[in-house]
Amino acid sequence: MTPEPSSTGAHVVRDYVEHYLPEDEVLTGARRRSADLGCTAIGSGGGAALRFLAASLQARAVVEVGTGAGVSGLCLLGGMAQDGVLTSIDVEPANQRAARQAFTEAGVAVGRTRLIMGQALDVLPRLTDAGYDLVFVDAIKTEYPRYLEHGIRLLRPGGVLAFDNMLWGGRVAEPGIRDPETMALREVARSVRDDDRLVPVLLPLGDGLLVAAKLS
């Protein structure tokens, strides 16, 4: 028998889920630097999901679009195989310096990270087709539809694609909101849902994490 709904507020439940897994000092420090740089990092719940996905896939090759200050990178590396390599792309030098600091503080071997500075849409075409276990995107929202095209190409069969901020503060669910960022996120959500090569799920973690496994 299903219990009667609790009177606990939705925000209390959301906070409980987001903070279900505690974060260590290195990750907390990376979050502080992210806030200082003005690059909003993935939330604790979404970060835990990334770590879970990387571990489930036993990921050895991961692409991250949007390095930020290294928060998502730490989460991904925390689940990846010990010999796994994270390729992380960002256009801001300060972000990648902060990420390197975070990875050093976490004791991540230098050879396990490949930080590429540049526009993601210039870098992604140079990466190997079907060469990656996981592709994570948290970057320019209006470019999400084009990141999707590259992400599918880069993934091996059975690999996973993940997009952060897919609820966009609730705006994606409001049909009357039609700014460029919101429209681009809606386009990605529809494209992923309707693509026969993908098996998707939209998780209400943080600002929304869209995850899809590639069938072929």
Summary of the structure (lengths in Angstrom):
residues: 216
radius of gyration: 16.9
end to end distance: 39.9
largest distance: 54.9
contacts: 705
relative contact order: 0.13
helix: 48%
strand: 20%
